[in-house]
């Protein structure tokens, strides 16, 4: 069975008039994406395992979560597996039938849901520009803000996280625009700590226009330093040390 050809034929033709293009089959998923400026909307069909399919929708808009197809349909319509929301199939005929049903969900509900999910949940958020600034200048920013915050080579990683928390507590509630460079600087410091402890590296995600630190393994681990710092500063900065410590443990290379 040529699953990719079936998905392209049924879904591709259906969403093309709405500006979506087929990207690729990657890591068990078929992705169709629409780009308008910096906004990216995605329709994803995931082959979870043999005989199981799931449909979801996502954007690169800050604060918006993925939307699962089965949550959009009306009461009485098929929502797939009762708890997990995947749809099962056996053989080509049922695969085609499931993809046809996904087309209905996409056209009836999904595209409209993507439009609603294309507005940021807050203006206090990382932007493409701030992420790119961090990615391109993280070394210089790390040095500059370590000096500014009196962090030297003898400062432990835990103490660095405490300094970051103190800084966020002291500046919580200040104007976001005026704080932007400081938040990016803290992200550079935190990212540098994670790079060192994980044998990781800074990378630029060109699909979502975001900077991350990645630990390269069979299944890579990633964190987003700027998103973490801004989220802590915007929300509950008193939890910063715990959040940074948890990410540190998650990324740390085991000895």
C-alpha positions as CSV (number, residue, x, y, z in Angstrom):
1,X,0.0,0.0,0.0
2,X,1.4,3.4,-1.0
3,X,0.3,5.4,2.1
4,X,2.1,8.6,1.1
5,X,0.5,8.6,-2.3
6,X,-2.9,8.1,-0.8
7,X,-2.4,10.9,1.7
8,X,-1.1,13.3,-0.9
9,X,-4.0,12.5,-3.3
10,X,-6.8,12.9,-0.7
11,X,-5.5,15.5,1.7
12,X,-3.2,17.4,-0.6
13,X,-5.8,18.2,-3.2
14,X,-8.3,19.1,-0.4
15,X,-6.1,21.6,1.4
16,X,-4.3,23.1,-1.6
17,X,-7.0,25.8,-2.3
18,X,-6.5,26.9,1.3
19,X,-2.7,27.5,0.7
20,X,-1.3,24.3,2.3
21,X,1.5,22.5,0.6
22,X,2.8,19.0,1.3
23,X,6.2,19.1,3.1
24,X,7.3,15.5,3.7
25,X,6.8,12.2,5.5
26,X,9.2,12.4,8.4
27,X,9.4,10.5,11.7
28,X,6.1,8.8,11.1
29,X,4.1,11.9,10.1
30,X,2.8,13.5,6.9
31,X,2.8,17.3,7.2
32,X,1.0,19.9,5.2
33,X,2.0,23.5,5.9
34,X,0.8,27.0,5.1
35,X,3.1,30.0,5.5
36,X,2.0,33.6,5.6
37,X,4.9,35.9,6.6
38,X,6.2,34.5,9.9
39,X,3.0,32.6,10.6
40,X,3.1,28.8,9.9
41,X,0.1,26.6,10.2
42,X,0.5,22.8,10.0
43,X,-1.8,19.9,9.4
44,X,-0.2,16.6,10.6
45,X,-1.3,13.0,10.2
46,X,0.8,10.8,12.4
47,X,1.1,7.0,11.9
48,X,1.4,6.2,15.6
49,X,2.0,2.5,15.1
50,X,0.8,-0.3,12.9
51,X,-2.8,0.4,12.2
52,X,-3.2,3.6,14.2
53,X,-3.5,7.1,12.8
54,X,-3.9,10.5,14.6
55,X,-4.7,13.9,13.2
56,X,-3.7,17.1,14.7
57,X,-3.1,20.8,13.9
58,X,-0.5,23.2,15.1
59,X,0.9,26.7,14.6
60,X,4.2,28.3,15.4
61,X,2.3,31.0,17.4
62,X,3.5,31.5,20.9
63,X,1.5,29.9,23.7
64,X,-0.8,28.0,21.4
65,X,-0.9,24.2,21.9
66,X,-1.5,21.5,19.3
67,X,-5.2,20.8,18.5
68,X,-6.2,17.2,18.1
69,X,-8.7,16.4,15.4
70,X,-11.0,14.2,17.4
71,X,-11.6,17.1,19.8
72,X,-13.1,19.2,17.1
73,X,-15.9,17.0,15.8
74,X,-19.5,17.4,17.0
75,X,-21.1,15.0,19.4
76,X,-22.2,11.8,17.7
77,X,-19.4,12.0,15.1
78,X,-16.5,9.5,15.2
79,X,-13.8,10.5,17.7
80,X,-11.6,7.5,17.3
81,X,-10.3,5.6,20.3
82,X,-12.2,6.6,23.4
83,X,-9.3,7.9,25.5
84,X,-6.3,8.4,23.1
85,X,-8.2,9.7,20.0
86,X,-6.4,7.6,17.4
87,X,-8.2,6.0,14.5
88,X,-7.5,2.3,13.7
89,X,-7.4,0.7,10.2
90,X,-6.7,-2.7,8.7
91,X,-5.6,-2.8,5.1
92,X,-5.8,-0.3,2.3
93,X,-9.6,0.1,2.2
94,X,-9.8,1.2,5.8
95,X,-6.7,3.4,5.5
96,X,-8.4,5.3,2.6
97,X,-11.6,5.5,4.6
98,X,-9.8,7.0,7.6
99,X,-7.9,9.5,5.5
100,X,-11.2,10.5,3.8
101,X,-12.6,11.1,7.3
102,X,-9.6,13.2,8.2
103,X,-10.3,15.3,5.1
104,X,-13.8,16.0,6.4
105,X,-12.4,17.0,9.9
106,X,-9.9,19.3,8.3
107,X,-12.3,21.0,6.0
108,X,-15.2,21.2,8.4
109,X,-13.3,22.2,11.5
110,X,-9.5,22.1,11.3
111,X,-8.8,25.1,9.1
112,X,-11.1,27.3,11.1
113,X,-9.4,26.1,14.3
114,X,-6.0,26.9,12.9
115,X,-7.2,30.5,12.2
116,X,-8.3,30.9,15.9
117,X,-5.0,29.5,17.0
118,X,-3.0,32.0,15.0
119,X,-3.0,34.7,17.6
120,X,-0.4,34.8,20.3
121,X,-1.7,34.2,23.8
122,X,0.5,37.1,25.1
123,X,2.7,39.8,23.8
124,X,5.3,39.0,26.5
125,X,6.9,36.3,24.4
126,X,10.0,35.4,22.4
127,X,10.0,36.6,18.8
128,X,11.9,35.4,15.8
129,X,14.1,38.5,16.1
130,X,15.0,37.9,19.7
131,X,15.6,34.2,19.2
132,X,17.8,35.0,16.2
133,X,19.7,37.6,18.2
134,X,20.3,35.0,20.9
135,X,21.4,32.3,18.4
136,X,23.8,34.6,16.6
137,X,25.3,36.3,19.7
138,X,25.0,33.8,22.5
139,X,28.8,33.7,23.1
140,X,29.1,37.5,23.4
141,X,25.9,37.7,25.5
142,X,27.1,35.0,27.8
143,X,30.3,36.8,28.5
144,X,28.7,40.3,28.8
145,X,26.0,39.2,31.3
146,X,28.2,37.0,33.4
147,X,30.3,40.0,34.0
148,X,27.3,42.2,34.7
149,X,25.9,39.7,37.2
150,X,29.3,38.9,38.8
151,X,29.3,35.3,37.6
152,X,32.8,33.9,37.2
153,X,34.4,30.5,36.6
154,X,34.1,29.6,40.3
155,X,30.3,30.1,40.4
156,X,28.5,26.7,40.5
157,X,25.7,25.9,38.1
158,X,23.2,25.9,41.0
159,X,24.4,29.4,42.0
160,X,24.0,30.6,38.4
161,X,20.4,29.5,38.5
162,X,19.9,31.3,41.8
163,X,21.4,34.5,40.3
164,X,19.0,34.1,37.4
165,X,16.1,33.7,39.7
166,X,17.1,36.8,41.8
167,X,17.4,38.8,38.6
168,X,13.9,37.8,37.5
169,X,12.4,38.4,40.9
170,X,13.9,41.9,41.1
171,X,12.7,42.9,37.6
172,X,9.3,41.2,37.6
173,X,6.6,43.6,36.4
174,X,9.0,45.9,34.6
175,X,8.4,47.0,31.0
176,X,9.0,44.0,28.8
177,X,10.6,46.0,26.0
178,X,13.2,47.5,28.3
179,X,13.9,44.1,29.9
180,X,14.3,42.3,26.6
181,X,18.1,42.4,26.3
182,X,18.5,41.3,29.9
183,X,16.2,38.3,29.4
184,X,18.1,37.3,26.3
185,X,21.4,37.7,28.2
186,X,20.1,35.4,30.9
187,X,19.0,32.9,28.3
188,X,22.5,33.0,26.9
189,X,24.0,32.2,30.3
190,X,21.5,29.4,31.0
191,X,21.9,27.9,27.5
192,X,25.7,27.9,27.9
193,X,25.4,26.0,31.2
194,X,23.2,23.4,29.5
195,X,25.5,23.1,26.6
196,X,28.4,22.4,28.9
197,X,26.6,19.9,31.0
198,X,25.0,18.0,28.1
199,X,27.8,18.1,25.5
200,X,25.1,19.8,23.4
201,X,25.1,22.7,21.0
202,X,23.1,25.8,20.0
203,X,20.9,25.3,16.9
204,X,18.5,27.3,14.8
205,X,15.2,25.7,14.0
206,X,14.3,27.2,10.6
207,X,10.9,25.6,10.6
208,X,9.6,27.4,13.7
209,X,12.1,30.3,13.7
210,X,13.4,29.5,17.2
211,X,16.7,29.0,19.0
212,X,17.3,25.9,21.0
213,X,20.0,23.9,22.8
214,X,20.1,20.3,21.6
215,X,21.7,17.2,23.1
216,X,22.3,14.9,20.2
217,X,21.4,11.3,20.9
218,X,19.4,8.7,19.1
219,X,16.4,10.6,20.3
220,X,17.7,14.2,20.7
221,X,16.7,16.2,23.7
222,X,16.0,19.9,23.3
223,X,15.3,23.0,25.5
224,X,14.4,26.5,24.5
225,X,16.4,28.9,26.8
226,X,14.7,32.1,25.8
227,X,11.2,30.7,26.1
228,X,12.0,29.3,29.6
229,X,13.4,32.6,30.9
230,X,10.6,34.7,29.5
231,X,8.0,32.3,30.8
232,X,9.5,32.4,34.3
233,X,9.8,36.2,34.3
234,X,6.2,36.6,33.1
235,X,4.7,34.0,35.4
236,X,6.2,33.0,38.7
237,X,9.9,34.0,38.9
238,X,10.1,32.4,42.3
239,X,10.0,29.0,40.6
240,X,12.9,29.8,38.3
241,X,15.5,27.8,40.2
242,X,13.4,24.7,40.2
243,X,12.5,25.0,36.5
244,X,16.1,25.5,35.5
245,X,17.3,22.7,37.7
246,X,14.7,20.3,36.2
247,X,15.9,21.2,32.7
248,X,19.5,20.8,33.8
249,X,18.8,17.3,35.1
250,X,16.8,16.4,31.9
251,X,19.7,17.5,29.6
252,X,22.7,16.4,31.8
253,X,25.0,13.8,30.3
254,X,25.1,10.8,32.6
255,X,28.6,9.8,33.8
